[in-house]
Amino acid sequence: MKQLTRKLLMLGAALALMSSAPALAAGETAPADQAPVIAVQLDGETLTFPDAVPQAKDGRTFLPFRAVFEAMGAEVSNEGSVITAIRGDRTLTMTIGETNATVTTAGATLPLQMDVAPYVDTTTWRTYVPVRFAAQALGCAVGWDQEAYTAIIVDTDKLVEKALEGKQFTYLDKYTDYSKRFNEGIWNTDMDMAGQMAMTIEETSMALPFSAQAKAITQDQTKLEMDMNMKIDMSSLTEQIKAEAQATGESAEMGDQLQAMIDALGKEGISLSIRGDITKGKLAMLMEGEALTQMGMPQNTWFSMDLAAMTQQTGLDYASLLTMSTSQTFDPAALVKTFLTTMTPTAATNEGYGISYQTFVDSAENVALALSDKGFTKKGSDYTCSIDGGLNKLSLTLTMKNGKVAGYAMVMTMTQTVGESSAYTVMEMAVDEKDKLTGTFSMDMADTTSTMNMEMELTGGYTKGKTAPQTQPPEGAGIIDMNALIPMPL
């Protein structure tokens, strides 16, 4: 049983490794309470504060509300304890002393939860707000230069607008026309997946082959119903336990319940059902199977998630992501903006290492140029554009027939390093002229003591459907709110 316990702990540690990197990337190195004067940089220029300077409190950087947001071009107001900033089509509303906030974009209001509250400094009677949350809520990138003791704010909307000036996007328009077929009406999707996850922790390794079959119904690319079954072959785990037990003289017995769970994962598998409305950012998920029952998972219990709130609190812009993935127009502005959300400013100057404001300027220009007509190169009937963002890369190939897009292929690579942990991901996807889909996915993650590799291949296709998807769990089903169980860090 000792060997089994070690293996299960190993599996849990590997899963923790998978989830740790994105959370760390969203973190903030806040200045200490006893520290030098904090500087604030907006679009490469240092702001001045005549009567109220930035402050460090509760492990966060706070800025004078009115001074900073007026510098960002926002209209600000303060009625009683409610403070409001309006910038373009976004309205941010916060309440002094409370961690609840709302962001309204294009008439849709999204409630958000902060981990620190705005406050009034009684020495200056100025209102202070948390810089990272407030600036990100208005669509800006925010970072911290520890050496320069500077909070850095980058107005990415302004950069995108300038980068698109004077450029033509004819090929993306053709891709838009092609994509409209999948964005409109009801589509049925069938998908088969197969792969393997391999893990090593210290000197112990194991490989877990898996397979899955999925059927989905989408409507207007925003409403979703999906049912999937996944099987995981854990025979290598049980064989390794027995081999190590034999070598050490320990007992390799696994309780009947545990053995039944392992057998069920390989034979019956786990069933996953998803229902959702992407425009509202709402998603519900149900997992069932004998293996989960053996683990104590409640039956007929759905887990609900507010994707919009989760995305906003990681620093990404849900509206831009939604526009890029579901819009009737393949919006270059949304693509450039989304690419910039993968970057965090870390340098107040252009010298040395780190991501400075000039890095954002250059990246916005390079991405816009790559997506424009000048960025596509022709080879036979294929037209390809490539974006090289250093840590993140994208290649899009459009297959043309009679002047229209008949199919496409996309390759994305992403690299992330947080401390001594790293992750490298490659995704490839292609759809041919007959709407048949093929793709591969690979991910390598590592830290000082652990490695994990996952490889997966998928095949499938799209056909026109007639029955609309169910977007809500069945009536009477139990529902657990995942946002309440796992609050996202700011």
Secondary structure, 3 states (H helix, E strand, C coil): CHHHHHHHHHHHHHHHHHHHHHHHHCCCCCCCCCCCCCEEEECCEECCCCCCCCEEECCEEEEEHHHHHHHCCCEEEEECCEEEEEECCEEEEEECCCCEEEEEECCEEEEEECCCCCEEECCCCEEEEEHHHHHHHCCCEEEEECCCCEEEEECHHHHHHHHHCCCCCHHHHHHHHHHHHHHCCEEEEEEEEEEEEEEEECCEEEEEEEEEEEEEEEECCCEEEEEEEEEECCHHHHHHHHHHHHHHCCCCCCCHHHHHHHHHHHHCCEEEEEEEEHHHCEEEEEEECHHHHHCCCCCCEEEEEEHHHHHHHCCCCHHHHHHHHHCCCCCHHHHHHHHHCCCCCCCCCCCCCCCCHHHHHHHHHHHHHHHCHHHCEEECCEEEEEEECCCEEEEEEEEEECCEEEEEEEEEEEEEEECCEEEEEEEEEEECCCCEEEEEEEEEEECCCEEEEEEEEEEEEEEECCCCCCCCCCCCCEEEEHHHHCCCCC
